[in-house]
Structure formats: structure tokens, C-alpha cells
Amino acid sequence: MEPIIAIRDLSKSYYRESLEIPVLQNISMDIARGEFLALMGPSGSGKTTLLNLIAGIDRPDAGSILVNGTDVPTLNESELAEWRAQNVGFVFQFYNLLPVLTAFENVELPLLLTPLTKKQRREHVEAALGVVGLGDRMNHTPKQLSGGQEQRVAIARAIVTDPTIIVADEPTGDLDKRSAEEILALLERLNSAFEKTIVMVTHDPRAADRAHVQRHLEKGELL
């Protein structure tokens, strides 16, 4: 089976004035369709940079990233924005919910860029909030929710467009142990029941143990 993500000879550096700081060096890897992958490594190892490159948030200096057949770095900015909206669901450590919007409105945001009708958007949002177990909290604002519930809303927002891949950057990093376990169980369910391909950055071995595959980065190189 063709991998859903194929990375070849990927390199990325950042620049501080005239100083070049290599972050990733000649990374090559395949991620199978339906895989739950944990990217591990110490701070500064390049985990989040690699995740951002896969998701089309950043561009590499060299190499290719094919996601479901699309060579992501070759897209221009408008193509990239459209591709991300259709193909990538984002889950962050700090939720990134808009505090003035309800859970329903936060989840609906990605759908406002689609041709769906208001009725269709409502159906999609209600379905996504149902999947994460928050159908009864859709009119609550973030401050009326616990941290674990806020992350569930963020996951509902990530899946509401039925994306090709879900990228999660330390999704349990700001949660207590119980809430973290609930979020990991939800990600497992999205992977097993809904066959979502998930790439998760984590430094927590307990979180990584939930994944099918663990890959380790060390000083920008894949071990």
C-alpha cells in the first residue's frame, strides 16, 4: 500500500542574523494510511518543525513531502491554505479556542470556508461534538469548560472537515493525568473506529505508548 505521507531527504534550518541553525537534516520516512505515529525526542530535536512541515504550516529548505499524493512544498500560499483546510486537522497543546465563541461556534469555524449550507454546517458540527462526547456542551464558552473539555472541542474542530490526517502537537501537555488519558483514548478511537491517520508529537512515554509506531528525533536526525 502506498504510504499516505512520504518524506524524502527533508532538511530545514532557521537563521538568526547571519547564523544558520540546522533543525532537520535529511529526514526520510513513510507513514502508512491509518497509522497512529508518535514523534518523540528532547526539546529542540525538531519534532514540532517536522510536524509543521507535514501540515504545510512551514516550508522545507530541501526535500519533498507527499501527503496523499500532493507534493505539499510545491503549493503556492493560496493553494496551501486551501489544501490545509481540506486535508489537515490540527490539535495543539493550548487548544487555541476563541474565548468569545461557544463550543459550537469554535468547531464551526473551519466550515465557514466551505460551500456547505448553514444546515449542513450544523449537522457536521453536531456530529463532531457527538464523537468527542460534548453534544450537551455545544452552547458553552471555553471558560465554562474544563481543560479536558476544551481539548475535546479542539479535537472536534480538527475532525469536523473530515481531514486526511490529524496532526497533534503535545495534545496532553497541558492536562491533568485523568484528562490526558481521556484525550488519548479519544485519539485512539479516532484512529481505530474512524481510520484517521494521526501524527502526534509528544515527550510523554505514556502518550507515545498509545501509538502504533514511535519514531525518535535527536538533534534533527531520525534515529
C-alpha positions in Angstrom: 0.0 0.0 0.0 1.2 3.5 -0.8 2.1 5.5 2.3 -0.2 8.4 3.0 2.8 10.5 3.9 6.1 10.1 2.1 9.0 12.2 3.3 12.3 12.2 1.3 15.6 14.0 2.2 13.9 16.7 4.2 16.1 19.5 5.6 15.2 22.7 7.4 17.3 25.4 9.0 16.4 28.7 10.7 18.6 31.8 10.6 19.4 34.2 13.4 21.1 37.2 11.7 23.9 35.5 9.7 23.9 32.3 11.9 22.4 29.2 10.3 20.8 26.9 12.8 20.1 23.4 11.3 16.9 21.9 12.7 16.2 18.9 10.5 18.8 17.0 8.4 18.0 14.6 5.6 14.9 13.2 7.1 13.2 10.3 5.1 10.3 8.3 6.4 6.9 6.8 5.3 3.7 6.9 7.3 1.1 4.4 6.4 -2.6 5.2 5.9 -4.4 4.7 9.1 -1.3 4.8 11.2 -1.0 6.4 14.7 2.5 7.7 14.9 4.2 9.3 17.9 7.2 11.6 17.2 9.4 11.7 20.3 12.6 13.5 21.2 14.1 16.1 23.6 13.3 19.8 23.3 14.9 21.3 20.3 15.1 17.9 18.4 12.9 19.2 15.6 9.7 17.4 16.4 7.3 20.3 16.0 9.2 21.6 13.0 8.7 18.2 11.3 5.0 18.3 12.2 4.6 21.8 10.8 6.3 20.8 7.6 4.0 17.8 7.2 1.0 20.0 7.9 2.1 22.7 5.4 2.5 25.4 8.1 6.2 25.8 7.2 8.3 25.0 4.2 11.5 22.9 4.0 14.8 24.1 2.6 15.2 20.9 0.7 13.4 17.6 0.1 9.8 16.5 -0.6 6.7 15.8 1.4 3.9 13.9 -0.4 0.7 13.8 1.6 -1.9 11.6 -0.2 -0.1 12.2 -3.5 0.2 16.0 -3.1 3.8 17.4 -3.0 3.0 20.0 -0.3 6.1 22.3 -0.5 5.4 22.9 -4.2 2.0 24.6 -3.5 1.8 28.4 -3.5 0.3 30.2 -0.5 -3.3 30.2 -1.6 -3.1 26.6 -2.8 -1.5 25.7 0.6 -4.3 27.4 2.6 -7.0 25.5 0.6 -5.1 22.2 0.9 -4.7 22.6 4.7 -8.4 23.4 5.1 -9.4 20.3 3.3 -6.7 17.8 4.4 -5.3 18.6 7.9 -6.9 18.7 11.3 -4.8 20.5 13.9 -4.7 19.7 17.7 -2.5 21.9 19.8 -1.3 21.8 23.4 -3.1 25.0 24.4 -6.4 24.4 22.5 -6.4 27.7 20.5 -10.2 28.2 21.1 -11.7 31.7 20.7 -12.9 32.6 24.1 -15.9 34.7 22.9 -17.3 31.8 20.9 -19.3 28.8 22.1 -18.1 25.3 21.6 -20.4 25.0 18.6 -19.1 28.2 17.0 -15.4 27.2 17.6 -16.0 23.9 15.9 -17.9 25.5 13.0 -15.1 27.9 12.2 -13.3 25.7 9.6 -16.6 25.0 7.8 -17.2 28.8 7.1 -14.5 28.4 4.4 -16.5 25.7 2.6 -19.6 25.8 0.4 -21.7 24.0 2.9 -25.1 25.5 3.8 -25.9 26.6 7.3 -28.0 23.4 7.9 -25.2 21.2 6.6 -22.6 23.0 8.8 -24.9 22.4 11.9 -25.1 18.7 11.0 -21.3 18.4 10.7 -20.7 20.3 14.0 -23.2 18.3 15.9 -21.8 15.1 14.6 -18.2 16.2 15.5 -19.2 17.3 19.1 -21.1 14.0 19.4 -18.0 12.0 18.5 -16.0 13.7 21.3 -18.8 13.4 23.8 -19.7 17.0 24.1 -23.1 17.2 22.4 -24.6 18.6 25.6 -21.9 21.4 25.9 -22.2 23.0 22.5 -23.5 26.3 23.8 -20.8 26.6 26.5 -17.9 29.0 26.0 -14.4 27.8 26.8 -14.3 29.4 30.2 -17.3 27.3 31.1 -15.4 24.1 30.2 -12.6 22.1 31.9 -9.2 21.8 30.2 -10.0 18.3 29.1 -13.4 19.5 27.6 -11.6 22.4 25.8 -9.2 19.9 24.2 -12.2 17.8 23.2 -13.7 20.9 21.5 -10.4 21.4 19.7 -10.4 17.8 18.5 -14.0 18.2 17.3 -12.8 21.3 15.3 -10.0 19.2 13.9 -12.2 16.5 12.6 -15.3 18.5 11.5 -13.9 18.8 7.9 -13.2 15.0 7.8 -9.4 15.7 7.2 -7.0 13.3 5.6 -4.6 13.5 8.5 -4.7 14.7 12.1 -1.5 16.4 13.5 -1.4 16.8 17.2 1.4 18.8 19.0 1.7 17.8 22.6 -2.1 17.3 22.9 -1.9 16.2 26.5 0.9 18.6 27.6 -1.4 21.0 29.5 -3.8 18.4 31.0 -4.0 16.5 34.3 -3.5 12.8 34.2 -7.1 11.8 34.0 -8.0 14.3 31.3 -4.8 13.3 29.4 -6.0 9.6 29.5 -9.4 10.6 28.2 -7.9 12.6 25.3 -5.5 9.7 24.4 -8.4 7.3 24.4 -10.3 9.6 22.1 -7.4 9.8 19.7 -7.2 6.0 19.7 -10.9 5.8 18.9 -10.5 8.3 16.0 -7.7 6.1 14.7 -9.3 2.7 15.1 -13.0 3.4 14.6 -12.7 6.3 12.0 -9.4 5.1 10.5 -7.8 8.6 10.9 -4.1 8.9 10.3 -2.6 10.6 13.3 0.9 12.1 13.7 1.4 13.2 17.3 4.4 15.0 18.8 4.9 14.1 22.5 7.6 13.9 25.1 5.4 11.7 27.4 6.2 8.0 27.1 2.7 7.1 28.3 1.1 9.1 25.5 3.6 7.6 23.0 2.6 4.1 24.2 -0.9 4.6 22.7 0.6 5.0 19.2 1.2 2.1 16.8 4.7 3.4 15.9 7.2 5.5 17.7 9.9 7.5 15.9 12.6 9.4 17.7 14.3 12.6 16.7 17.7 13.6 18.1 19.4 16.8 17.1 17.5 16.9 13.9 18.1 13.4 12.8 15.7 10.4 12.8 17.1 7.6 14.9 
